[in-house]
């Protein structure tokens, strides 16, 4: 029955399709004539709209570029460039940390299962080989702990705890430099603010009168440098908090998996003594 229904469906589709094609062919000359008449009127407008859209986008980008360039120069090229250097170095360190931490992630459940299976099949040497062929800080901690198995369970536990601290230090590497750039960026902006205000008061002293036109230049320098410094600090702070969340997740995995490893080693040791 399914084949019969499928055949009838195909025939119906072919019938309606051919009828629709014939109807379209019959109506085509009239539609083409109408479309030609409409195109003669609408074509110039459509061409103008298509031509204006890319021109507007390009003009907007050019205007934005000119505005940023003007504000950069008005804020003082020296301090603005120096502040941007903190952004470049800070972002470079953030990207390096994100890549390193992303590559450090390990499927701890699968690793624990493989280590347990290796211990049952080939003993410590087999488990060490599994850890050696696995990437990440968790596998490194397992390797260091299992390599001291001959010295006793207590030594394995101390080794796991000690090497966990070493791996934590590697995970937090360069974070102090990121915090330094987060602090330096607004500090440079405030320094530019002070210099801009000093320039404004110097102009007031030279002119001997307080007017908006006299102090506007110095105040603008002060505001622009401060604005850039604060923006850079906010951007780097967001990256820094994201990196901290990655580190915290890895540390939790390291602690949980280390406890599980010790349980596996204790069970293996008890089985060996029987």
VMD Tcl script that draws the C-alpha trace (Angstrom):
set ca {
  {0.00 0.00 0.00}
  {2.81 2.40 0.77}
  {4.26 1.89 -2.71}
  {0.84 2.52 -4.28}
  {0.37 5.75 -2.33}
  {3.89 6.86 -3.22}
  {3.25 6.16 -6.92}
  {-0.04 8.09 -6.85}
  {1.66 10.99 -5.09}
  {4.41 11.17 -7.69}
  {1.88 11.06 -10.55}
  {-0.16 13.82 -8.94}
  {2.90 15.99 -8.49}
  {3.91 15.47 -12.13}
  {0.38 16.28 -13.33}
  {0.05 19.47 -11.29}
  {3.62 20.44 -12.13}
  {3.07 20.11 -15.88}
  {-0.19 22.06 -15.62}
  {1.54 24.82 -13.69}
  {4.33 24.97 -16.27}
  {1.85 25.23 -19.12}
  {-0.03 27.99 -17.31}
  {3.18 29.90 -16.72}
  {4.19 29.55 -20.37}
  {0.79 30.85 -21.47}
  {0.99 33.83 -19.15}
  {4.64 34.55 -19.83}
  {4.22 36.90 -22.84}
  {1.77 39.14 -21.02}
  {3.89 39.17 -17.87}
  {7.05 39.92 -19.85}
  {5.37 42.85 -21.51}
  {4.16 44.18 -18.17}
  {7.53 43.64 -16.56}
  {9.26 45.46 -19.39}
  {6.97 48.45 -18.93}
  {7.51 48.43 -15.19}
  {11.27 47.93 -15.53}
  {11.52 50.93 -17.82}
  {10.15 53.06 -15.01}
  {11.63 51.31 -11.98}
  {15.00 50.26 -13.37}
  {16.71 53.65 -12.94}
  {15.44 53.92 -9.37}
  {16.59 50.37 -8.54}
  {20.01 51.04 -10.01}
  {20.28 54.23 -8.03}
  {19.30 52.42 -4.79}
  {21.82 49.63 -5.38}
  {24.53 52.15 -6.16}
  {23.69 54.34 -3.16}
  {23.78 51.48 -0.58}
  {27.49 50.59 -0.94}
  {28.33 54.27 -1.24}
  {26.58 55.03 2.05}
  {28.35 52.13 3.82}
  {31.73 53.17 2.46}
  {31.04 56.77 3.38}
  {30.10 55.77 6.92}
  {33.32 53.78 7.39}
  {35.40 56.63 5.98}
  {33.66 59.12 8.26}
  {34.21 56.88 11.30}
  {37.88 56.45 10.41}
  {38.34 60.20 10.01}
  {36.58 60.87 13.31}
  {38.75 58.39 15.22}
  {41.88 59.74 13.58}
  {40.92 63.31 14.45}
  {40.15 62.46 18.07}
  {43.39 60.50 18.33}
  {45.39 63.53 17.17}
  {43.42 65.93 19.35}
  {44.07 63.79 22.40}
  {47.80 64.05 21.87}
  {49.48 61.46 19.66}
  {52.15 60.68 22.26}
  {49.92 59.75 25.17}
  {47.24 58.20 22.98}
  {49.79 55.95 21.26}
  {51.38 55.02 24.59}
  {47.97 54.09 25.96}
  {47.22 51.98 22.89}
  {50.48 50.10 23.47}
  {49.05 48.85 26.77}
  {46.02 47.57 24.88}
  {48.16 45.72 22.34}
  {50.36 44.02 24.94}
  {47.42 43.29 27.23}
  {45.36 41.69 24.45}
  {48.38 39.66 23.31}
  {48.79 38.21 26.81}
  {45.04 37.57 27.12}
  {44.91 35.70 23.81}
  {47.96 33.65 24.79}
  {46.36 32.66 28.09}
  {43.03 31.79 26.50}
  {44.72 29.54 23.92}
  {46.89 27.87 26.58}
  {43.97 27.25 28.94}
  {41.75 25.98 26.14}
  {44.43 23.45 25.14}
  {44.86 22.46 28.81}
  {41.32 21.13 29.10}
  {41.13 17.36 29.48}
  {38.27 14.89 29.56}
  {38.99 13.86 33.14}
  {36.32 11.16 33.24}
  {37.78 9.41 30.21}
  {41.31 9.82 31.59}
  {40.35 8.29 34.93}
  {38.65 5.39 33.18}
  {41.70 4.80 31.00}
  {44.06 4.95 33.97}
  {41.93 2.53 35.96}
  {41.73 0.12 33.03}
  {45.48 0.42 32.46}
  {46.20 -0.37 36.11}
  {44.09 -3.51 35.92}
  {45.63 -4.64 32.64}
  {49.31 -3.67 32.85}
  {49.95 -2.10 36.23}
  {51.68 1.18 36.96}
  {53.77 1.23 33.78}
  {50.71 0.96 31.59}
  {48.98 3.73 33.54}
  {52.06 5.95 33.24}
  {52.02 5.43 29.48}
  {48.39 6.55 29.34}
  {49.22 9.72 31.29}
  {52.30 10.37 29.17}
  {50.22 10.28 25.98}
  {47.53 12.61 27.35}
  {47.82 16.39 27.16}
  {46.97 18.74 30.02}
  {47.81 19.51 33.64}
  {45.58 16.75 35.02}
  {47.51 14.08 33.13}
  {50.79 15.62 34.32}
  {49.63 15.43 37.94}
  {48.58 11.82 37.47}
  {51.96 10.97 35.96}
  {53.91 12.53 38.80}
  {51.77 10.81 41.43}
  {51.84 7.35 39.82}
  {55.59 7.56 39.27}
  {56.05 7.64 43.09}
  {53.79 4.67 43.73}
  {56.67 2.47 44.87}
  {57.31 4.86 47.79}
  {53.85 4.42 49.25}
  {50.34 5.87 49.08}
  {51.25 8.78 51.37}
  {54.05 9.84 49.04}
  {51.69 9.62 46.07}
  {49.20 11.88 47.85}
  {51.86 14.45 48.76}
  {53.27 14.39 45.23}
  {49.84 14.97 43.72}
  {49.21 17.92 46.05}
  {52.64 19.45 45.46}
  {52.57 19.11 41.69}
  {49.03 20.46 41.66}
  {50.43 23.71 43.03}
  {53.06 23.72 40.29}
  {50.39 23.30 37.62}
  {48.32 26.05 39.20}
  {51.27 28.40 38.88}
  {51.58 27.52 35.20}
  {47.88 28.19 34.67}
  {48.13 31.61 36.31}
  {51.27 32.59 34.41}
  {51.29 36.17 33.00}
  {48.06 37.11 34.81}
  {50.01 39.61 36.91}
  {51.13 41.35 33.70}
  {47.53 41.61 32.52}
  {46.52 43.24 35.81}
  {49.48 45.60 35.39}
  {48.22 46.76 31.99}
  {44.70 47.10 33.40}
  {46.09 49.48 36.01}
  {48.48 51.33 33.67}
  {45.91 52.16 30.96}
  {43.67 54.45 33.08}
  {46.74 55.79 34.89}
  {48.17 56.99 31.58}
  {44.78 58.47 30.78}
  {44.74 60.37 34.06}
  {48.30 61.50 33.43}
  {47.14 62.91 30.10}
  {44.28 64.59 31.95}
  {46.70 66.35 34.29}
  {48.92 67.45 31.41}
  {45.88 68.73 29.50}
  {44.71 70.75 32.51}
  {48.21 72.17 32.96}
  {48.20 73.26 29.32}
  {44.80 74.85 29.82}
  {46.01 76.86 32.83}
  {49.18 77.86 30.95}
  {47.03 79.30 28.18}
  {44.90 81.13 30.74}
  {48.05 82.58 32.27}
  {49.37 83.66 28.87}
  {46.12 85.26 27.76}
  {45.25 86.69 31.16}
  {41.59 85.82 30.77}
  {39.36 82.80 31.34}
  {37.29 81.94 28.29}
  {35.92 78.75 26.76}
  {38.06 79.01 23.66}
  {41.24 79.29 25.72}
  {40.68 76.24 27.95}
  {38.74 74.07 25.46}
  {41.86 72.55 23.88}
  {43.44 71.46 27.17}
  {40.20 70.09 28.55}
  {39.59 68.13 25.33}
  {43.03 66.51 25.61}
  {42.29 65.64 29.23}
  {38.93 64.04 28.45}
  {40.09 62.10 25.38}
  {43.10 60.52 27.07}
  {41.02 59.57 30.10}
  {38.31 58.10 27.90}
  {40.76 55.94 25.96}
  {42.45 54.71 29.13}
  {39.15 53.73 30.74}
  {37.95 51.92 27.60}
  {41.17 49.90 27.42}
  {40.95 49.05 31.12}
  {37.36 47.83 30.73}
  {38.21 45.66 27.72}
  {41.21 44.06 29.42}
  {39.22 43.55 32.63}
  {36.59 41.58 30.73}
  {39.25 39.32 29.22}
  {40.94 38.95 32.61}
  {37.73 37.82 34.32}
  {37.09 35.33 31.54}
  {40.60 33.92 31.97}
  {40.06 33.62 35.73}
  {36.88 31.63 35.11}
  {38.84 29.24 32.88}
  {41.53 28.85 35.54}
  {38.96 28.17 38.25}
  {37.30 25.50 36.12}
  {40.61 23.77 35.49}
  {41.58 23.92 39.17}
  {38.28 22.30 40.17}
  {38.88 19.53 37.63}
  {42.40 19.03 38.97}
  {41.20 18.73 42.56}
  {38.29 16.40 41.82}
  {40.31 14.15 39.53}
  {43.20 13.99 42.03}
  {40.86 12.69 44.72}
  {39.48 10.12 42.28}
  {42.99 9.07 41.31}
  {43.95 8.47 44.94}
  {40.86 6.28 45.38}
  {41.85 4.26 42.31}
  {45.42 3.88 43.55}
  {44.24 2.76 47.00}
  {42.00 0.12 45.42}
  {44.84 -1.04 43.18}
  {47.23 -1.23 46.12}
  {44.73 -3.25 48.14}
  {44.28 -5.64 45.21}
  {48.04 -6.07 44.87}
  {48.46 -6.96 48.54}
  {45.87 -9.71 48.44}
}
mol new
graphics top color blue
foreach p $ca { graphics top sphere $p radius 0.5 }
foreach p [lrange $ca 0 end-1] q [lrange $ca 1 end] { graphics top cylinder $p $q radius 0.2 }
display resetview
